[in-house]
Amino acid sequence: MPSRAAARIALSLLLALAAALACAWLRTPLPWMIGPLVATAAASMRGAPTQSWSPLRNLAQWTIGTALGLYFTPQVAGLLASLWWVIGLAVLWALALGWMFGAWMYRCEAGRLAGTEHQKRATCYFAGSIGGASEMTLLSEREGARTDLVAASHSLRLLSVTILIPFAFTFSGMHGLDPTPPGPRLVQWGGLGLLALATGAGSWLAARSGRPNPWFLGALLVSMGLTTFGVELSALPDWMTKAAQLVIGVSLGVRFEGRFVHTAPRWLLSVLLGTLGMIALSAGFAALLAWGTGVHPATMILGTSPGGITEMAITAKVLQLGVPMVTALQVCRLVAVLVLVGPLFRWRYGQAKQEGFNA
């Protein structure tokens, strides 16, 4: 690694650590993720030479995936199996919500976008889809969309949801409601080493097979499988999960480069307003699911919110708000969106390239 890049990474981590400690002292929600996220994003937009390191981010996702998998005890697995229909409804909701957001963005912004009608549709559609930023940007590129606008949309959406929902929950007193604590509660260093080897192998295999978000999902599936079958090797040290949150906060914050604030201000305003609308609609949908299942509304809000899987799962873990349900809802949604969003676009708008599209 070049010395300049190493210095940027080190300074970014030091800034993130200072912000996390300050937020912890101020008792803000999720201080080890939101503090680094906000501080790094602010510094990046001001042109500071911030930088994250992919191997460190992968290690952080591996850690969080492993920690979340420890919640899937046999009793929890049975509960989730009985609520399969809720997961199915949540997947359909995510697809419908993303389509509505994309349609709204098209109505507001299509007249200001350059390109063909197909390209405008693709830009708005993939900017609205509730999936991973990198995956949605890649899919949009294949359709000739404005990838800079798509990436900016997802970055702003994640930032907004990651900050607003934890603050709203904290100030409303919604925490400590999780009836499903993790299986192993004590750190056993020998078991921790075996757990690291097993989950590391799962992450490596997921990465080799080209799976989305492999370091998170690979570790999660292995940790979940072990815990579900009653194999409890070790809990994770608290400092390890805090460090992982810090690194994830940095990796999100560095997306907001100096040019971000100059990216079509009206587009960003539409994204922000649309995100607030999605949060409100998802809260209403979550309330209906909570009424029908008896699961606490806060858990359902996190599970159906338009945030990222890692960020919402961390929020559930820190605030003790139904970690297994939130994780299951978010994982199934991620997989479904990645598999279906591209074919759905081509089914709905695919002929526009050849025949044109009359809006």
N, C-alpha and C positions, 0 to 999 in steps of 0.2 A: 504494500500500500504506500503511495507517495506520502511524504512527510506533510505536505500541505493538507491533503485530505484527512490524515490522521489528526492534525491539529484542529481542523474544523469539527471533526466528530467529537473530539475531547472537549472542546469549548461548548458545543451544543449540549453535551451530557452534563457539563458543569452548570450551565444555565438552567437546564431542566431540573437538576437536583436542588438548586437554590429555590426555584419556583415551587417544587414539591414540598420542601421544608417550610416555606412561607405559607403555603396553602394549608399544610397540616397544622401549623401554629394558629392560623386563622379559623381552623375547623370548617373549611369549605368541603363540599362533597367530592369524593374521589380525588383527593389531593395529589396522589401519585400518578394520576393520568391527566386530569384536567389542568393542573398547574403546568407541567411540561408542555402540554398541547398548546395552551394559550400563550405561554412565554415564547415558545419556539415559533409559533405562527406569527406573533407580533414582530419578533426579531427578523424573521424571514421576509415579511412584507416590507420592512424598512430597509431591506437590502443587506442585512447581516449575513456573513458567510456560514450559515448553518448547514449541517449535513448529517444524514443518518447513514448507518452501515447495514447493508442487507443481512449479513450473517448474524449480527446482533439482533436485528428485528426478527429473524427466523427463530433464534433462540428464545426470544420473549414470547412469540406465539406458541412455540413448543411448550414453554412453561405454563402458560395460561390454559392451553388445551389439556395438559396433564392434570392441572388443578381442578378444572371443571369436571373432568371425567370421574373424579373421586366421589362426586355426588350421586352417581347412578348406582345406588345399592339395589339389591334384588327387589326390595319393596317399591322403590321408585320406578324401576323398570316395569313392574306390574301396573303401577298407576298410569304411566305414560301409555302403555299398551291399551288400557281401557279408554283412553282419551284420543285414540287415533283419528277420530272424526274431527276433533278440534284442530289437530295439526293440518288435516286436509283443508278445512275451511280457511285456516290462516294462510296456506299457500295460495288458494284462490284469491283471497283478499289482497295479498301482496301483488299478484299479477294484475288484478283489476285496479288497484290503487296506482301502480306505476303507469298503467295505460292512461288513467284519468289525468295524472300529473303531466305526462307527455302531451296529451291532447290539449290540456290547458296552456302548456308552454307554446305549442304550435299556434294556438289562437292568439296568444299575446305577442309572440316574437317572430312568426314566420315572415311577416311583411318586411322585417329588418334584416333578414338573413339572405346572403347571396347563395347562388347555386340553383339546381333544379328542385322541383317539388319533392322528388324522391330524397334528395340530400337534406332538404329542410325537415321532412318527416323523420328521417333517420336521426338527425341531430336532436330533435325534440323528444322522440320516442326513447332513445337510449339514455338521454339525459334524465328522463323521468323514471326509468326502470329501477327498481329497488334491488340492486345487486352490487357486487364489488366494483370499485372504481376502475381498476385496471382491466377487469374482464369486460365491463360495459364499454370502456373506451376502445378495446380491441375489436369487439363486435361492431361498434359504430364505424370504425375505420373501414371495415370490409364493405360497408354500404355507402361509403363516400361522405360520411358526416363530418361536421366540424369537431374534430376530436378535442381541441382545446376547450371548446364550450362544454362538451360532455364531461371532460375531466374536472373542469371548474365547478360544474353543477354538483357532481358527486362529492367533491371535497367540501364545498360549502354545506351541503346537506348533512354530511357526517359531523362536521364541526358544530352545526346548529343543534342537531339531535343530541350529540354527546354532551354538550354543555347544558342545554335547556332541561332535559328530562331529569338528570340527577339533581339539579338545583331545585326543580319543582317537587320532586319526591322528598328531598331533605327538608325543605321548608314546610311541607305539608305533614311531616312526621311519619312518612311511610318508610319504615325500615324495621329490621328485626322480625319479619313476619314469616320467615322461611321455616316450614316444618320438616325440611329434609336436610339436616346437616350432612357434611361429607362422611363417608365411611371411616377411613382411618383418620385419627385425630392427633396422633403422636408421630414425631419425626424419628424414624428408625434409619440410621445412616446406611446400613447394609441394604435394607429394603429400598431406600431411596436410590441407591446406585442401580439396583436391578430394575426399578421402575424407570429410571432414566434410560437405561439400555433398551428396554422394551419399547417405550414410547418414541425414543430416538429412531429405532428401526422402523416403526410405523410411519413416522414423518418422512424418513428417507425413501421408503417405498412409495409413499404418496407423491413425493416430489419426482421420483423417477418415472412414475406412471402418468405424470402431467396433470394431476388432480388440482382443482382450484384450492387456494389457501392451504397447501399441503402440510405445512409445519404445524398449523393449528389443528386441522381436521385429522391428520394422521395420529398425532399424539392423543387427541380427544378420543378417537375410536378405540385405541389400544387401552388407554386408561379406563374408559367406560366399560370395555369388555372384561377387563380384570375385575373391576369392582362389582359389576353385575353378577359375576360368577363367584363372588365372595372372597376373591384374592385381594387382601388388603396389605400391601407391602409397606407403605409409609405415607404420611402426610407430607406436604411441602412446607418448608420454612417460610415464615411470614415475610422475611426480607427478600426472599426470592420472587414472590409474587409482586411485591412492591416494585422491585427493580424491573420486572417485566412490564408493569404498567407504565413506568417511566419511559422505557424504551419505545413502547407503542405510542405514547403521547408524542415523543420526538418524531417518530416516523410519520405521524399524521401532520404534525406542525410544519415540517419542512416542505410539504406540498405547496404551501402558500408563499410562493416566491414573489419577488418584488413586482413582477409583471401581472400578478394575479389581480391586484387592485385596479389595473387598467383594462381588464378583460370585460368588455361590453357591460358597463355598469348597470344598464337597464336589464340585461339578461340576468345578472346576479341578483338584482332586486326581485325579479320574477321568481327565481329559484328560491330565494328566502321566503317570500310570501307563500309560494306553493308548499314549501317544507312545513311552514307553520300550519297550513291547511291540512296537510297529511297527518301531522301529529294530532290535530284535533279530531279528524275523522277516525284515525286509528284508536284514539282513546274511547270514542263512542262504540266502535266495533269491539274493543276489548271489554267494555262494560257489559255488552250483550253476552260475550263468551263467558265472562265471570258469573253473570246471572244464571246461565245455563249449566255451568259446571260446578259452581261453588268454590272455584279457585279465586284467590284474592285478585281484585282488579289491577293492582300494581304489577303483579306478575304477568298478567295478560297484556298490559300496556307495553311492558318491556319486550315481550315475545312478539308482538305485532307492530311495534314501532318501526319507522323507516330508517333505523340506524344500522350500523355495521354489526355483524355477529360478535366480533371480539369485544367491541366497546359495550354493547348491551349486556353481554354475558359478564363482563367485569363489573358493570353497574349492579347486576343482580347479585353477584358474589359479595361485593363490598357492602351493599345495603341489605344483604340477606333477604332477597325477594324472589324465592322460587327458582333457584339456579337451574335445576334439571329441566323444568318446563320451558323456561326462557331459552336455554341452550337448544333443546329439541326443536322448538318452534323456529328459531333462527337458522339452525343448520338445515332443516328440511326446506325452508324457504330459499336459502341460498342455492341449494342443489337444484330445486325446481326452476328457479329463475334462470340460472345458468343454462339449463337444458332446454327450456321452453321459450325464452324471450326472443331468441334469434328466429326460430321457425315461426313463431307467432307474427313477428314483423313481416317476414317474407310472405306468409299466408295473407296478411291484411294489405300490405303495401308493395308486395314483390313485383307486380306488373308495371309499377310506375316507371321503372327504368326504361322499359321498352315502349310503353304506350302513353306515358304521361299520366299525371294524376290530377283530376279536376276537384280541387278542394271546395 
